């Protein structure tokens, strides 16, 4: 029967804080890396160090 047609849905990939994001076609999100974020975020790092998240 052949391959399925491409999925029309999009998935959002975001940085750790969620302020920077982009959309990719459904099914390709597992191959994507989160975008680099240049904004200052207030989310604590998992290691608890007091460095700014970038």
KOLGU-4560 file (N, C-alpha, C; in nm, 3 decimals, padded with zeros to 5 digits):
<recs>
<n_xx: 00.079 n_yy: -00.119 n_zz: 00.000 ca_xx: 00.000 ca_yy: 00.000 ca_zz: 00.000 c_xx: 00.084 c_yy: 00.127 c_zz: 00.000 mol: A seq: 1 type: UNK>
<n_xx: 00.208 n_yy: 00.118 n_zz: 00.037 ca_xx: 00.294 ca_yy: 00.237 ca_zz: 00.035 c_xx: 00.301 c_yy: 00.308 c_zz: 00.170 mol: A seq: 2 type: UNK>
<n_xx: 00.383 n_yy: 00.409 n_zz: 00.174 ca_xx: 00.403 ca_yy: 00.486 ca_zz: 00.297 c_xx: 00.285 c_yy: 00.580 c_zz: 00.323 mol: A seq: 3 type: UNK>
<n_xx: 00.267 n_yy: 00.612 n_zz: 00.449 ca_xx: 00.162 ca_yy: 00.708 ca_zz: 00.486 c_xx: 00.201 c_yy: 00.848 c_zz: 00.439 mol: A seq: 4 type: UNK>
<n_xx: 00.102 n_yy: 00.930 n_zz: 00.421 ca_xx: 00.130 ca_yy: 01.069 ca_zz: 00.385 c_xx: 00.182 c_yy: 01.142 c_zz: 00.510 mol: A seq: 5 type: UNK>
<n_xx: 00.255 n_yy: 01.251 n_zz: 00.493 ca_xx: 00.309 ca_yy: 01.324 ca_zz: 00.609 c_xx: 00.196 c_yy: 01.373 c_zz: 00.701 mol: A seq: 6 type: UNK>
<n_xx: 00.223 n_yy: 01.372 n_zz: 00.828 ca_xx: 00.126 ca_yy: 01.417 ca_zz: 00.928 c_xx: 00.115 c_yy: 01.569 c_zz: 00.921 mol: A seq: 7 type: UNK>
<n_xx: -00.006 n_yy: 01.624 n_zz: 00.918 ca_xx: -00.022 ca_yy: 01.770 ca_zz: 00.909 c_xx: -00.005 c_yy: 01.841 c_zz: 01.043 mol: A seq: 8 type: UNK>
<n_xx: 00.007 n_yy: 01.765 n_zz: 01.152 ca_xx: 00.018 ca_yy: 01.828 ca_zz: 01.284 c_xx: 00.160 c_yy: 01.875 c_zz: 01.310 mol: A seq: 9 type: UNK>
<n_xx: 00.173 n_yy: 01.977 n_zz: 01.396 ca_xx: 00.304 ca_yy: 02.031 ca_zz: 01.434 c_xx: 00.321 c_yy: 02.013 c_zz: 01.585 mol: A seq: 10 type: UNK>
<n_xx: 00.444 n_yy: 01.993 n_zz: 01.628 ca_xx: 00.478 ca_yy: 01.983 ca_zz: 01.769 c_xx: 00.568 c_yy: 02.100 c_zz: 01.806 mol: A seq: 11 type: UNK>
<n_xx: 00.553 n_yy: 02.151 n_zz: 01.927 ca_xx: 00.633 ca_yy: 02.263 ca_zz: 01.974 c_xx: 00.750 c_yy: 02.211 c_zz: 02.057 mol: A seq: 12 type: UNK>
<n_xx: 00.870 n_yy: 02.255 n_zz: 02.023 ca_xx: 00.991 ca_yy: 02.223 ca_zz: 02.099 c_xx: 01.033 c_yy: 02.352 c_zz: 02.168 mol: A seq: 13 type: UNK>
<n_xx: 01.052 n_yy: 02.347 n_zz: 02.301 ca_xx: 01.086 ca_yy: 02.470 ca_zz: 02.373 c_xx: 01.211 c_yy: 02.451 c_zz: 02.457 mol: A seq: 14 type: UNK>
<n_xx: 01.270 n_yy: 02.563 n_zz: 02.496 ca_xx: 01.385 ca_yy: 02.562 ca_zz: 02.585 c_xx: 01.337 c_yy: 02.525 c_zz: 02.726 mol: A seq: 15 type: UNK>
<n_xx: 01.427 n_yy: 02.519 n_zz: 02.820 ca_xx: 01.395 ca_yy: 02.477 ca_zz: 02.956 c_xx: 01.290 c_yy: 02.567 c_zz: 03.020 mol: A seq: 16 type: UNK>
<n_xx: 01.302 n_yy: 02.698 n_zz: 03.001 ca_xx: 01.208 ca_yy: 02.790 ca_zz: 03.065 c_xx: 01.081 c_yy: 02.811 c_zz: 02.982 mol: A seq: 17 type: UNK>
<n_xx: 01.082 n_yy: 02.771 n_zz: 02.855 ca_xx: 00.963 ca_yy: 02.782 ca_zz: 02.771 c_xx: 00.946 c_yy: 02.913 c_zz: 02.698 mol: A seq: 18 type: UNK>
<n_xx: 01.041 n_yy: 03.007 n_zz: 02.712 ca_xx: 01.029 ca_yy: 03.137 ca_zz: 02.647 c_xx: 01.073 c_yy: 03.135 c_zz: 02.502 mol: A seq: 19 type: UNK>
<n_xx: 01.159 n_yy: 03.041 n_zz: 02.465 ca_xx: 01.204 ca_yy: 03.028 ca_zz: 02.327 c_xx: 01.155 c_yy: 02.893 c_zz: 02.275 mol: A seq: 20 type: UNK>
<n_xx: 01.094 n_yy: 02.894 n_zz: 02.157 ca_xx: 01.039 ca_yy: 02.770 ca_zz: 02.104 c_xx: 01.031 c_yy: 02.775 c_zz: 01.952 mol: A seq: 21 type: UNK>
<n_xx: 01.014 n_yy: 02.658 n_zz: 01.892 ca_xx: 00.989 ca_yy: 02.648 ca_zz: 01.749 c_xx: 00.902 c_yy: 02.526 c_zz: 01.725 mol: A seq: 22 type: UNK>
<n_xx: 00.841 n_yy: 02.520 n_zz: 01.608 ca_xx: 00.753 ca_yy: 02.409 ca_zz: 01.574 c_xx: 00.817 c_yy: 02.321 c_zz: 01.468 mol: A seq: 23 type: UNK>
<n_xx: 00.796 n_yy: 02.190 n_zz: 01.483 ca_xx: 00.847 ca_yy: 02.092 ca_zz: 01.388 c_xx: 00.734 c_yy: 01.998 c_zz: 01.349 mol: A seq: 24 type: UNK>
<n_xx: 00.743 n_yy: 01.934 n_zz: 01.233 ca_xx: 00.639 ca_yy: 01.839 ca_zz: 01.194 c_xx: 00.629 c_yy: 01.723 c_zz: 01.294 mol: A seq: 25 type: UNK>
<n_xx: 00.508 n_yy: 01.677 n_zz: 01.317 ca_xx: 00.483 ca_yy: 01.564 ca_zz: 01.407 c_xx: 00.565 c_yy: 01.443 c_zz: 01.361 mol: A seq: 26 type: UNK>
<n_xx: 00.627 n_yy: 01.375 n_zz: 01.457 ca_xx: 00.708 ca_yy: 01.258 ca_zz: 01.426 c_xx: 00.856 c_yy: 01.289 c_zz: 01.417 mol: A seq: 27 type: UNK>
<n_xx: 00.894 n_yy: 01.417 n_zz: 01.408 ca_xx: 01.036 ca_yy: 01.453 ca_zz: 01.400 c_xx: 01.086 c_yy: 01.515 c_zz: 01.530 mol: A seq: 28 type: UNK>
<n_xx: 00.998 n_yy: 01.531 n_zz: 01.629 ca_xx: 01.036 ca_yy: 01.601 ca_zz: 01.752 c_xx: 01.141 c_yy: 01.525 c_zz: 01.833 mol: A seq: 29 type: UNK>
<n_xx: 01.148 n_yy: 01.394 n_zz: 01.819 ca_xx: 01.246 ca_yy: 01.316 ca_zz: 01.894 c_xx: 01.388 c_yy: 01.338 c_zz: 01.843 mol: A seq: 30 type: UNK>
<n_xx: 01.402 n_yy: 01.384 n_zz: 01.719 ca_xx: 01.534 ca_yy: 01.407 ca_zz: 01.660 c_xx: 01.581 c_yy: 01.551 c_zz: 01.681 mol: A seq: 31 type: UNK>
<n_xx: 01.502 n_yy: 01.634 n_zz: 01.745 ca_xx: 01.533 ca_yy: 01.776 ca_zz: 01.760 c_xx: 01.594 c_yy: 01.805 c_zz: 01.898 mol: A seq: 32 type: UNK>
<n_xx: 01.684 n_yy: 01.901 n_zz: 01.902 ca_xx: 01.739 ca_yy: 01.949 ca_zz: 02.028 c_xx: 01.663 c_yy: 02.075 c_zz: 02.068 mol: A seq: 33 type: UNK>
<n_xx: 01.647 n_yy: 02.099 n_zz: 02.198 ca_xx: 01.579 ca_yy: 02.222 ca_zz: 02.240 c_xx: 01.656 c_yy: 02.344 c_zz: 02.191 mol: A seq: 34 type: UNK>
<n_xx: 01.587 n_yy: 02.454 n_zz: 02.161 ca_xx: 01.656 ca_yy: 02.573 ca_zz: 02.113 c_xx: 01.739 c_yy: 02.638 c_zz: 02.223 mol: A seq: 35 type: UNK>
<n_xx: 01.842 n_yy: 02.710 n_zz: 02.182 ca_xx: 01.922 ca_yy: 02.788 ca_zz: 02.276 c_xx: 01.838 c_yy: 02.908 c_zz: 02.318 mol: A seq: 36 type: UNK>
<n_xx: 01.841 n_yy: 02.940 n_zz: 02.445 ca_xx: 01.761 ca_yy: 03.050 ca_zz: 02.496 c_xx: 01.855 c_yy: 03.160 c_zz: 02.545 mol: A seq: 37 type: UNK>
<n_xx: 01.832 n_yy: 03.282 n_zz: 02.499 ca_xx: 01.915 ca_yy: 03.394 ca_zz: 02.542 c_xx: 01.849 c_yy: 03.475 c_zz: 02.652 mol: A seq: 38 type: UNK>
<n_xx: 01.730 n_yy: 03.433 n_zz: 02.694 ca_xx: 01.658 ca_yy: 03.507 ca_zz: 02.797 c_xx: 01.692 c_yy: 03.453 c_zz: 02.935 mol: A seq: 39 type: UNK>
<n_xx: 01.686 n_yy: 03.540 n_zz: 03.033 ca_xx: 01.712 ca_yy: 03.500 ca_zz: 03.170 c_xx: 01.590 c_yy: 03.425 c_zz: 03.223 mol: A seq: 40 type: UNK>
<n_xx: 01.610 n_yy: 03.311 n_zz: 03.284 ca_xx: 01.496 ca_yy: 03.236 ca_zz: 03.337 c_xx: 01.505 c_yy: 03.223 c_zz: 03.488 mol: A seq: 41 type: UNK>
<n_xx: 01.390 n_yy: 03.205 n_zz: 03.549 ca_xx: 01.382 ca_yy: 03.196 ca_zz: 03.694 c_xx: 01.363 c_yy: 03.054 c_zz: 03.745 mol: A seq: 42 type: UNK>
<n_xx: 01.377 n_yy: 02.957 n_zz: 03.657 ca_xx: 01.360 ca_yy: 02.817 ca_zz: 03.697 c_xx: 01.490 c_yy: 02.766 c_zz: 03.758 mol: A seq: 43 type: UNK>
<n_xx: 01.480 n_yy: 02.703 n_zz: 03.876 ca_xx: 01.599 ca_yy: 02.649 ca_zz: 03.941 c_xx: 01.659 c_yy: 02.537 c_zz: 03.858 mol: A seq: 44 type: UNK>
<n_xx: 01.790 n_yy: 02.534 n_zz: 03.853 ca_xx: 01.859 ca_yy: 02.426 ca_zz: 03.784 c_xx: 01.849 c_yy: 02.300 c_zz: 03.869 mol: A seq: 45 type: UNK>
<n_xx: 01.855 n_yy: 02.186 n_zz: 03.806 ca_xx: 01.845 ca_yy: 02.059 ca_zz: 03.879 c_xx: 01.961 c_yy: 02.041 c_zz: 03.977 mol: A seq: 46 type: UNK>
<n_xx: 02.078 n_yy: 02.097 n_zz: 03.945 ca_xx: 02.194 ca_yy: 02.082 ca_zz: 04.031 c_xx: 02.193 c_yy: 02.183 c_zz: 04.145 mol: A seq: 47 type: UNK>
<n_xx: 02.100 n_yy: 02.278 n_zz: 04.143 ca_xx: 02.082 ca_yy: 02.381 ca_zz: 04.246 c_xx: 02.193 c_yy: 02.486 c_zz: 04.248 mol: A seq: 48 type: UNK>
<n_xx: 02.278 n_yy: 02.491 n_zz: 04.148 ca_xx: 02.380 ca_yy: 02.596 ca_zz: 04.140 c_xx: 02.313 c_yy: 02.728 c_zz: 04.108 mol: A seq: 49 type: UNK>
<n_xx: 02.370 n_yy: 02.837 n_zz: 04.150 ca_xx: 02.310 ca_yy: 02.968 ca_zz: 04.133 c_xx: 02.356 c_yy: 03.038 c_zz: 04.005 mol: A seq: 50 type: UNK>
<n_xx: 02.368 n_yy: 02.966 n_zz: 03.896 ca_xx: 02.407 ca_yy: 03.025 ca_zz: 03.768 c_xx: 02.284 c_yy: 03.061 c_zz: 03.689 mol: A seq: 51 type: UNK>
<n_xx: 02.295 n_yy: 03.163 n_zz: 03.604 ca_xx: 02.183 ca_yy: 03.200 ca_zz: 03.517 c_xx: 02.163 c_yy: 03.096 c_zz: 03.409 mol: A seq: 52 type: UNK>
<n_xx: 02.040 n_yy: 03.062 n_zz: 03.383 ca_xx: 02.005 ca_yy: 02.968 ca_zz: 03.276 c_xx: 02.008 c_yy: 03.043 c_zz: 03.144 mol: A seq: 53 type: UNK>
<n_xx: 02.080 n_yy: 02.992 n_zz: 03.048 ca_xx: 02.085 ca_yy: 03.056 ca_zz: 02.916 c_xx: 02.063 c_yy: 02.955 c_zz: 02.809 mol: A seq: 54 type: UNK>
</recs>
